[in-house]
Amino acid sequence: MDQQTVTYLLIAALLATAALIALAVIVPRMPRRGGGSLAAAGAAAGAGAQMLVETDMNGARAMSVANHAMASNGAADPIEEPSNDALTGLLSPNRWARVIADEDARVRRYRRAATIVMIELDGLDRLTARLGDAAGERLVPAVADTIQRLAREADFVARLGDGRFAVLLPETDEIQAINYVERVRRTCDLWLESGAVALRLAMGWASAAGDDSLHDAGRVATERMFAEIHRNARRSSDLVDQQPAEGADGADGQPEGYVG
């Protein structure tokens, strides 16, 4: 092989090496197909991070908007507390508050009657203090079932406390509500007495009338219920005062002058 051929081969090898180096440097810098999508993904990730920050700063507002959207789509709302009381199945206090707000708007708009009935199982606290919570957990569902069973399908019944219940009677004034109140009282008193349970219902009711709201009616009904609780307490106290004291007639409990 002559010297000229060797020179040509060396030049060709150098050119090939230079070409390979150029490809190694230039190709990674060339724009790839889909580069725009990566940029868009990066921008989306930045927007998502900003959304998370805003959600943390405005959590309550974001949650409210999400709830409203889910309700509009007919979806269940997993964020809210349970709508029903676990022990009785009646409406929970939170659900009761929403029902009152909705019904109050209807009453004010259409000027239709509605009555709230407040019910207290008077003496439940004394019973549970003596016999334990299990006694109340057996008694409260029975009372709740009676209140619910005697109500109409359109009525709303809630449990607001250990032995406290509330009933909303739409399209019902105070006079019309008496029929329901007396049926509940009579039914519960009968089976409480038959079971020798020394408890009774205290009840109060009031209607939204004129410019009064259902919130006003609820307050009046509660005041009337407490007034009946106080009357029951005075009646019980009077009965105790009328009982003769043990041993009052004699040292052995027999009337004075008694000879066995």
Buried (B, 14 or more C-beta within 10 A) or exposed (E): EEEEEEEEEEEEEEEEEEEEEEEEEEEEEEEEEEEEEEEEEEEEEEEEEEEEEEEEEEEEEBEEEEBEEBEEEEEEEEEBEEEEBEEBEBBBBEBBBEBBEEBBEEBBEEEBBBBBBBBBBBBBEEBBEEEEEEBBEEBBBBBBEBBBEBBEEEBBBBBBEBBBBBBBBBEBBBEEBEEBBEBBBEBBEEEBEEEEBEBBBBBBBBBBBEEBBBBBBBBBBBEBBBEBBEEBEEEBEEEEEEEEEEEEBEEEEEEEEEEE
